[in-house]
Every structure is written in C-alpha cells, then in structure tokens.
Amino acid sequence: MDRVLRYAYARLGRRYPLAAVVLQFQLAHVVVLGGIVLLRLFQPMSGRTFAVLLVVAELLVALDNVSSTRLARKLLRPVDSWLGGARDRTATTDAWRALAAMPSDYTRRVPTVPVVLVVVPFSVFATLELHLPIYSALVILVAAMMTLLYGAMFRFFALESLLRPVLAHVARRMPDDFDPGRAGVALRNRLLVGLPAINVLTGVIVAAVEMNRSGARLADLGPAVVIAVVVAFTVSLELTILLSRSIFGPLDGLREATESVRRGDLSTRVPVVSTDETGRLARSFNDMVAGLQERERLHEAFGAYVGPNVAEMVLRKGTNLDGEEREVTILVLDIRDFTRYAEEASAREVVDHLNEFYGHVVPILVRHGGHPNKYVGDGLLGVFGAPEPLAFHADCAVAAAIEIAEAVRERYAGSLRVGIGVNSGPVIAGTIGGGGHVEFTVIGDPVNTAARVEAVTRLTDDDVLVTEATRRLLTEDHGGFDDRAAVPLRGKTARVDLWAPTALRVTTTGR
C-alpha cells in the first residue's frame, strides 16, 4: 500500500494531497450504503423506500463532501505552497504541521457540520418516509450517529495513511531543531477510544443480523446499542486497557530514556522486557546509546590530544585538512631555566610539574580564544585565529599573554618565570604528516619570528614581548607598551620592533 501511495505521489506531485483526500471522501458514499442496509435490518421497508432513503442520504453526503473539500483545501494550503516551491524554514515547518495535524483538525468538525448537514436531516426525512412515530427519529438518529462514528474513524486513519508520503518528503527538509507544535491525538487515546467504538459497531451489526431473523423492529435498535455499549465498556474494557499497557509501557520507557539521552545522560539503558517488536526496539535503542557513549569517549579523548576545535573540524571535514592561508597571531611560551630543574628532578617530578603548570596556563589561553597547538617539553605554541577564525586575534593573544604572565607571578612568587613572544601574520593552517600519522599545525615565518621573540625575553628580562606587526592590529591599548626596538632578533636581517606591556612592568615595580 505504501509503495502504491508513493508511486501516486511521484506521478501527481503537487496535485496529490488534495486529490487523494477528496477521493477518500467519496468512500463515505459506501459507508452510508452500509448504514442504510443496517437500518433496513431493523426496519422492514419496500425496495422503493430503500432506494429513496439511499438517494437522499447519498445527496446529503455529497453536500457534506463539498463542505469537506473546501475545508481540506484550506487546511492543505501551506502544503500546496511548499510543493509549489516555497522551501524556506517557515514554509517547511508550516507544511509539516499542516500535514501532521490534518487528520485531527478535520475530525474536530465531525460533531458539528456532518451532524447538521447529514444526520439530523436524514433522521427526520426517514421518520416521515417510513411513516413512523415522531420519537422514532431519535432512534434513527442513534443509528446515523453510529454510522458517522465509523466514518469519522475511517477518515482519520485513512488521512494519516494517504498523506504519509508527502509528510515524509517534507520531514526530510525539516531543520533538526524544529518545534512540532501542539500534540495530536495520542496513541493511547486512539486505542482506548477506537477499540470500544469498534466493539460497539460490531455488536450492533451482529445484533441487527440476528434480530432480523426473528422479525425485529426499529424499537429494538435502542436496546441493541445499549447492550453493545455496556459490553464494550465492561467485558472488553479491561482487555483494551491491558493491550494498551502492553504496548505503551515499553514505549513510555523508551520515551523517558530518549529524554535522558537528549539531556546528555549516555549511561541510560532501557530494560528489555519482551521478545516482540518493542523488545527488539529496546535492544536497538541500547545498542545505539552504547555506540553514542563510545563515540563520546573517543571524541573527548581525541579532543584532549588535538584540542576541541580541531576535533570538531576533523569530525566535520575528515582527517585531511588541506592547508589554507590564515591571518593569525602566534603565542610562544617557554619556562625559564627549566632545563636545569629537569637535570636535578626525576622524570616523574618533571612531568607532574609540567602538567600542574599547564593546568593553570592553558585554560587562560583557551578562555581568550586561543588554540594550544603544540607542547614541546617546557614550551607551548598557541594559535589565535586557527583552526577557527577569530576577529580580534591580536587583542586576544596579547590579553592572554599578559594574564598568563600575571598568573604565573602570583602563583609561583618568583620561583618560576616564563617568557612569551607574540607575533602576527599570514600562515598556512592544516594537517601535515604521513604514513597514517598527521597533526594539525601552522607553518610560516610568523611562527619562527614568535619563537625568536620569546628567546629575546631572556635578554630584555621581560615576561612578554610583542612585535610591531601585532601591535598595529590591536584595537585596545592593554595598558600601554614600552619600546624594545634596540634589541636585535636572531636570524632576522630586517628590523623587527618589539614592545613590552607596560602593565607587567608596573606590576614588577609594585612588587
């Protein structure tokens, strides 16, 4: 059936939703024929009378179908607009909501329009045509309402089925964070209302067939309906409730587990309590969450080694990140006289000392938008502007350098000092390596210059030195800078003007 509907949608395209719905409306003529036959079982009538009642009922249904078609056209207007080419976020969301809510929105009219257009007029006309007492109109009204109940349930589920190909098409274009809007008719309510209604209809039909053999009259219809309702809501109600619990107990567990996963709890698991489809669904859910948990562990481990930004980029683009030119600011940090300390301490002490040091320094760098690109023993290469672009990378790098220097002074009270060189310029950012082993890095003269600037801090006894290339990009004064232009830069033939943050000199003087 689904394959046929998808084929029809592919052939008709934009015309399919309204054409399918209007065609389904015509099945109401068959339902009415069944209702007239049911009436004849309770009320003997001539063939002519049967034909007259059938023609009148069908005409009233045709009138109701005209009203239904107008309503369907209105409800499907957002869908027609979407199929016509309006594919923006708002139009897509409106089309999805219109399709998803179509069965319930249409069914809400059942208590009013069909009753006024079909049920009441036919009940009055049938009473007069059959020459029955006036109170018989109420009995016929009950029979007509039973037929209407069946037709309403049929239309609800038929509309869902007919519109599913279009709904699936629209759903593929929906944004991940869309709001589905108000909830429709819950599955539990469908069972708790639908099954008793089916039992009532079945009971009335069976009673009509059986009573017709013994010459039943229209007056017997009332008791038949009452008996069917009593049976539906007593004998079969507990079976309906148990069936509902057997289906929705596992589904409720899955829904609650899904909410827990959405909140980030990947340790959530659903108890597998059956061997049917819900049990298989629970096992599939547990396998899926276990996979997500493993992926999250790999992501965290990966991010710890290469940095969260690089990890996200690799997951998004793959491991082969082609180099691209970026304007960045490089921060090179080195611990003063750490070589002498490493000679005197054990390897374990050295590692513990470095981890403790970077545990205080790296969060400062990251907080200012920097990427800790590489650790070389007691040295750190930080990048501002790669892998993700950073609008004010020079300001961020200088602010990070000053804060790091101040934090080291405050924490280590002179027992440990750092030298930081900051330089800006164009570099190539991407992966480099081979043999299945690559790393994300930045390559270019600005990196080498930043390393040379860091080495000069030992000559000037400054904690931070900034090149003229970086200072020209600053949009803030950062407390001002002192000129260190007279200091040569090893390996550089061209003059590189250097500047020391005044804020750090003031702090040193204050101490």
N, C-alpha and C positions, 0 to 999 in steps of 0.2 A: 504493500500500500504506500509506504513512504517513497519507494522508488517511482511509483506512478505519479505521486504528487510532485516530486522533484522534477520529473520529466515535464509535467504540465506547466510548472512554474518557469522552466527553462524556455518552453515554447511561447508562452503567453507574455512573460516578462511583467511589465508594469500593469497589464490588464488582469493579471492572475488574481490578486487578493479579492477585488470586488466581484469578479466573475465567479470565483469559487464560492464565496459567501452567498451570493444571490442564487446560484444553482442549488446550494444546500437548503436555502429557504423553501425551495419548491417541494422538498420531501415532506413538508408539513401537509401537503395535499394527501399523501399516503397515510400519514398519521390520522388525519381527520376521517379518512375512509375507514380505518380500523375503529375509530371512536363510534361511527355510525353503526358499524356492524355490531359492536358491543351493545349499543342501545337497542338494536333490534333483537338481541338475545333476551333482553329483559322485557321489551315491549313489542308484542306482535304488531305487524303493520303490513300493508299491501306493498307490492312491488312498486306501484306508482308513488305511494307515500315515501318509501325508502329513497326513490330517485329524487323526489322533490327536496327532502331533507338533505340529501347528499349535495345536490346542486347549490342550495342555499349556503350550506356550510362551506363548500369549496369557494363560493364567491366571497364570503366573509373572510376566509383565509387569504384569498388573493388580495383583498383590500389591506389585510394586515401585512402581507408581504411587501406591498408598495410602501407602507409606512416603515417596515423593517429595512428595506433597501435604502430609503432616504437616511435612516439612522446609521446604517453601515457605511454609507458614503461619507457621512460626517465624521464618524469615528476613525475611518481609514484615511482621512485627508493628510495627516503627517506622513503616512506610509507612501501615498501616491507622490507627495512632494519629494521624498527621499529617493524613490525609484526614478523620479524624473531628473535627478542629478544633483539635488541639494544634499551634499555629503559632509557638511561641517559638523562639528561636535554637537551643537544644539539640535540640528535636524536629525542626526543619527539617534540621539537619545530620545527625542520625541517620537520617532518612528518605532523604536523598540518598545517604548512604554505603550504606545497605541496598540501594537500587535499583542503584547503580553496581556494587556487589560481588556482586549476586545471581547472575549467570552463573558467575563464577569460584568463589564459595562453594558453589554447587550442584554444579558439575563436580568439585570436590575429592572428592566422595563416590563418584564413579564407580569408582575402583579397589577399593572395599570392598563397599558394600551391593548394587549390581546384580550383582556377581560372585557374591556369596554367595546372593542370592535367585533369580537367573535363570540365569546362565551355567553354574555348576557343576551345579546340579540338572538342568538340561536336557541337558547333555552326558552325564551318567550315564544319564538316562532314555532318551535317543535311542540310546545304545550298546546298551542292553538291548532296546529295542523293535525295533531293526534287526538284532538277533542278531549283533552284530559282536564281534570280539576286544576284550578289555578295553583294549588300548592305543589302540584307535580313539577312546576317549573324549578322549584328548589332541588328536587331530586335530579332532574336533568342537568341542572347547574353543577351538582356534585360530580356527575358523570363527565361533564365537559371539563371541569377542573382537573379531573384525573387525567384526561387526555392531554390537557395543557401541561400538566406536570411532566408527563412523559416527553412531550415535545420540547419543553424547556431543557430537560436534562440531555436529550439527544442533541439539541443545538449547541449546548455548552461544550460538550466533549467533541462534537464534530468540528466546531470552530477552532478549537485547540489543534486538532489534527490537521485541518486544511491550511491553517496559517503557519504551521511549524516550518516549512521550507523557507518562507520569507523571513520569519523570525530568526532562523539560523543564519541566513545571509546577512541580516542587519547586525546580529550579535558579533559576527566576525570583524565588524568595523567599529565596535564599541570600545571606548577607552577603558583601561583597566580599573580606573578609579570612579566609574560612573555610579550614580545613585539610582537604583531601580525604582524609586518612588514608593507609593503605598503598596502594601502587601495585597495579593489577590486572595482567592479562596483557598484556604489551607487544605492540604491533602487529607488531614484527619477529618475535617468537616465534610469533605466530599464523601468519605466513607460513611460517616455517622448519619449523613442525610440521604445519600444516594442509595445505600443498601436497604434501609427500611422503606424508602419510596418504591424501590423495585419490588420488594416483598408485597407491599400494598397493591401495586398494579397487578402483579402475578396472582395474588389472592382473589382480586375482583374478577379477573378474566376466568380463572378456574371456577369460581362460584357461578359466573354467568353461564358458562358452558354446561355445568352440572344442573343448575336450576332450570335451564331451558328445556331439559329433557322431561321435567316434571311440571311444565307449564307455569313457570314463574312469571310474575307481573312486575311492572316498574317499581311498585312499592317495595319489592324485595331488594332493590338495589341499595337502599339505605342501610339495612342490616348487613348486607354483604360487605359494604365498605367499612362499617364499624368493626365487624369481625376481623377483616383483613388488617385494619389499623391496630387493633388490640394484639393480634398475633405478631405483627411486625415489631411492636414496641414492648413486647413481653417475652415471648418464646424465643424470637430471633435476635432481640436486642443484645443479650449477653454475648451471643456468638459474634455479633458485629463489633462489640467492644473488645472482645478477646482478639479478633482478627486485626482490629486497629492497633492494639497494643503490640501484637507480634510483628507488625510492620514498622510502626513508628517508634517503638522502644529503641531498636538499633539505629534508626535514622536520627533520633534525638541525640543519642550518644555521639554519632558522627558529627552532627551539627555543633555540639558543645566542644568536641575535640578540634574541629576546624577553627572555631573562635579562639581556642587556646593557642593553636599554631599561628593564627593571624596576629596574636599579641606577642609572639616571639618565643613561646614555650615549645621547643622542638623535642622535649622529652615526653610529650603527650603520646599516649597509645590508647587504642580502642579495644576493649575486651572482645574477643571473638566468641560469640555465644550461640552460633548456629552454623549449619553447613549449607544453608541456602544462599541465595544471591546477596542478602545482607551480610552474611558471614564472609563471603568472598570479597565483598566491598570493604569490609573492615580490615581484612588481611591486606588488600591492596593499599588502603589508607596507611596502615602501619608501615608497609614497605616504602611507601612514598616519603613519609616523615623521617624514616630511618635514613633514606637517601639524602634528604634535605639536611639532616643533622650532620651526616658525614661531609656533605659539601660545605656546610658552615664551618666545620672544624678545619677543613682544608683551606677555606678562604681565610680564616683567622691566622692559621699557620703561615700561609703564603703572604698575607699582609704584614705579618711580623717580620718577615725576611726582606721583602721588597718595598714595604710601605703601602698603606691603604689605597692611595691614589693610583699607584702603579698596578696594584692587584685589580682594582676596578677596571682599569684600562685594558689589562691583559684579558680579563674575563669578557670584556665587551668587544675587543678587536682581535684577540688572539695573541700568541707569543711573538709574532713577527711584527714589531712596531717599526715601520720604516722611519728613518731619521727625517726630521723636519726642522727647519730653522726657526728658532725662538729667540726673542729678546728677553734675557733673564738677568737676575742678579745672583752671583755666586758668593757663598759664605764659607770660608775655610777656617776651621778651628783646630788649634793644637794645644796640648797641655805642656807647659814649660817644665823643662828638666825632668820629664817623666822617664827618660832613658836611665838616668842614674837611680831613680826609685826602683825601676824594674830589675836592675842589676842586684839590688840588695834584698828584694822581696821574692817570695816564692811565686810560681806561675799562678797558683790558685788565688793568692792575695792580689796579684796584678789584675786578674780577670774580675774578681769581686769589686776591686776599687774602680775599674773602668765602668762596670755595669752600674754601680751606685752613682758614679759621676754622670753618665749619660741618662740615667733615670731622672735626673734633675734638669739636665740641659735640653734634651730632645723635646720634651713637652712644650718648652718655651718656643723652640724653633717651629714646631708644628702649629702652635696656637697663633703664630703670626703668618701662617700660610706657607711655611717652608716644607720642603721635602728632604728628609735625611737620606741623601743618595748613596753615600759610601762611608764606611768606617775603615780607617787604615791605622790599626793599633791605637795610639793615643790621639789620632786625628779624625776629624769629621768634615765631610763635604756636604754642605747644604745648598739646595737649589730653590730659588723663588721665581716661579713663572713656568715651571715644567714639573711633572707632565701636564698639569692643568694650567692654563693661562692665568696670570694674576695681574690685575690692572695696575696697582701701585707696588710692584715688586721691589723697587729700590727702597721705598719708605719702610716696607715690611721687613726687609733684610736688615736695614740699619737699626730699626727698633728692636728686632730680635737680638742683634749683636750687643747692643747696649744693655738690654735686660739680662742677657746671659752673663756678661761681664760683672754686672752688679750682683747677680745672684751668686756667682762663684766667690766674689769678695766677701759677701755676707755669710755664706755657708762655711767657707774654709778659712776665713780670717787670716789670709796671707800665707797659709801653709801650702796652698796650691794656686797657681796663676795660669791664665790662658792667654793665647794670642789669637786674634781674629782678624782676618783680612776679608774685605768686602769689595767686589768689583762687578761691574755691569757690562753687558754687551751681547752680541749675537752668538749663539752656539747651535750645534746640531744635537737634538734630543731624540733618542731612540734606543733600540736594542743593539748590542754588539756582542760578538762571541761566535762560537761554532762547536761542532761536534755534539750538538744537543744541549750545550750549556751556554746560556746567554744572560745578560744583565742589562737593565735599563741604566743609561748614563748620559751625561752631556759632554760633548767634545768641542773644544775651540780654545783660542788664545785667551779669552776672558777667564777660563778656568785656571790656566797656568799663571796668569797675572795675579789672580786672587791668592794663589799659593805663595807666589813671590812676596806679595804684600804682607801675608801672615808672617813670613820669615823676617821682614823688616821690623816687626813689632819688638823683636828682641833687641834691635839696635836703638830704637827710639824709647824703649821701656813703656810703650803704650799697650793697653789691653786690646784696643780696636783701632784699626786704620781703614779708611775709606778712600777709594780712588776718586779722581775728579770726574770720571765717567759716571760713577754712581751719584756723586753729589749734584751733578747737573740734572739728574732725573728726580731729585727729591721735591716733594710738594710741601713738606714741613721742615722746620729748622732743627728739630730734635735737640734743642738746647745749644745750638751753635757748634762750630768746628775750629780747631787750631791748625794752622798751616804746618805741614811737614815736607814742604816741597824740596828742601835741600838734600833729602835722603835719596841716594841712587837705588835703582831697582835692578837686582842681579839678572843678567841675561836680556836686558831691555836696552836697546840703543836709543829709542825715543824716550823723551822725558815723560814721566808719569807722576803727576802731582798727587800728593797724599794728604789726608786730613784726619785728625784725631778728634773724636767727640769731646766737646768742652765739658759736658755733663760728667764724664768719667774723671776728668782732671779735677773738677770741683769736689767730687766725692773723695778722691785721694787726698786732696788738701784738707778737707774736713776731718779725715781720719788722723 
